[in-house]
Amino acid sequence: MANDPWVVFDYEVDMLNNMCALLRQGNAQYAGLSLHLKNAVVESGVLHARNLADILLSRSEPNRFPDDIRLADLLPTFTSSAIARLQDAYGNAMTSGSACWAFNKKLAHSTKHRTDTYNYSPHLNAVVPLIQQLVTEIQPHRP
């Protein structure tokens, strides 16, 4: 349904979960991919983690980007201590080396920090379990 933020949220969750399933160590399906497809899987996982972190941390400025989906659009009264842990693990765009900085500077934007390789594993391993925990906590509160 158009204009339903849950549709976008569910899509992001599904894509992140499926990309992470492919990236699990020992996955023969991933191992058989070409280098370009392996990179596409990793980059897709990063982008979906980034999108979910932005939603869950309500990163966008409502006056500047009123159409961005924020957690309050999904569940206005939802709270969880995992939000603060995700904020700590994700960091911000100004802190060099944080997951947020790496996702933005090393992938989402064409910057002078980019190269043709980067290991996103430490960042994904830090933020994805917290995103998944929040998704699990959110499910019983859905309308």
C-alpha positions in Angstrom: 0.0 0.0 0.0 1.4 3.4 -0.9 2.2 5.8 1.9 2.4 3.0 4.5 5.7 3.3 6.3 5.4 -0.3 7.5 5.7 -1.5 3.9 9.1 0.2 3.7 10.2 -1.0 7.1 9.2 -4.6 6.3 11.1 -4.4 3.0 14.2 -3.1 4.7 14.1 -5.8 7.3 13.5 -8.6 4.8 16.4 -7.4 2.6 18.8 -7.0 5.5 17.9 -10.4 6.9 18.3 -12.1 3.5 21.6 -10.4 2.7 23.0 -11.3 6.2 21.9 -14.9 5.6 24.0 -14.9 2.4 26.9 -13.4 4.2 27.0 -16.0 7.0 30.4 -17.8 7.1 30.4 -21.0 5.2 27.5 -20.1 3.0 28.2 -22.1 -0.2 25.7 -20.0 -2.2 27.7 -16.8 -1.4 31.1 -18.5 -1.9 30.0 -19.4 -5.5 29.3 -15.9 -6.5 31.6 -13.8 -8.6 33.6 -11.0 -6.9 31.1 -8.4 -8.3 28.1 -10.2 -7.0 29.8 -10.7 -3.6 30.4 -7.0 -3.4 26.8 -6.3 -4.4 25.5 -8.5 -1.6 27.7 -6.8 1.0 26.8 -3.4 -0.2 23.2 -4.2 -0.2 23.4 -5.4 3.4 25.2 -2.2 4.3 22.6 0.0 2.6 19.7 -1.8 4.3 21.4 -1.7 7.7 21.9 2.1 7.1 18.3 2.6 6.2 17.0 0.7 9.2 19.4 2.5 11.6 18.1 5.8 10.2 14.5 4.8 10.8 15.1 3.3 14.3 17.3 6.1 15.4 15.0 8.7 13.8 18.0 10.3 12.2 16.2 12.6 9.7 15.2 16.1 10.6 11.4 16.2 10.4 11.3 19.8 9.3 13.9 19.3 6.7 12.9 15.9 5.5 9.2 15.5 6.4 8.6 12.5 4.2 11.4 10.4 5.8 10.2 7.5 7.9 11.0 7.7 11.6 10.3 5.3 14.4 7.7 7.7 15.7 5.8 7.2 12.4 5.6 3.5 13.1 5.1 3.4 16.8 4.8 6.9 18.4 5.2 5.6 22.0 7.7 2.8 21.5 10.8 2.9 23.7 13.7 0.4 24.2 17.1 0.5 25.8 18.4 -1.1 22.6 17.9 2.2 20.8 20.7 3.8 22.9 22.9 0.7 22.3 22.3 1.0 18.6 23.1 4.7 18.7 26.4 3.9 20.5 27.3 1.1 18.0 26.2 3.1 14.9 27.8 6.4 15.9 27.4 9.4 13.6 28.5 10.7 10.3 31.1 13.1 11.8 33.0 10.4 13.8 35.6 8.9 11.6 35.7 5.1 11.8 32.1 4.7 13.2 29.7 2.5 11.4 27.6 5.5 10.3 30.7 7.3 9.0 31.9 4.1 7.1 28.5 3.4 5.6 28.3 7.0 4.4 31.8 7.8 3.4 32.9 4.4 2.1 29.7 3.4 0.2 26.6 5.7 0.2 28.5 8.8 -1.0 31.2 9.3 -3.6 33.9 10.7 -1.3 37.7 10.9 -1.3 37.7 8.3 1.5 36.5 5.5 -0.8 38.7 2.9 -2.3 37.8 -0.3 -4.3 37.8 -2.4 -1.2 36.6 -2.1 2.4 35.8 -4.6 5.2 32.3 -3.7 6.5 32.2 -6.9 8.7 33.1 -5.2 12.0 30.4 -2.5 11.5 27.7 -4.9 10.4 28.5 -7.3 13.2 28.2 -4.4 15.7 24.9 -2.9 14.4 22.9 -5.8 12.8 22.3 -7.7 16.0 20.9 -4.5 17.6 18.7 -3.8 14.6 17.4 -7.3 14.7 16.8 -7.1 18.5 14.8 -3.9 17.9 12.8 -5.5 15.1 11.9 -8.3 17.4 10.9 -5.9 20.2 8.8 -3.9 17.7 6.8 -6.8 16.3 4.4 -7.3 19.2 3.6 -3.5 19.2 2.6 -3.3 15.5 -0.9 -2.1 14.7 
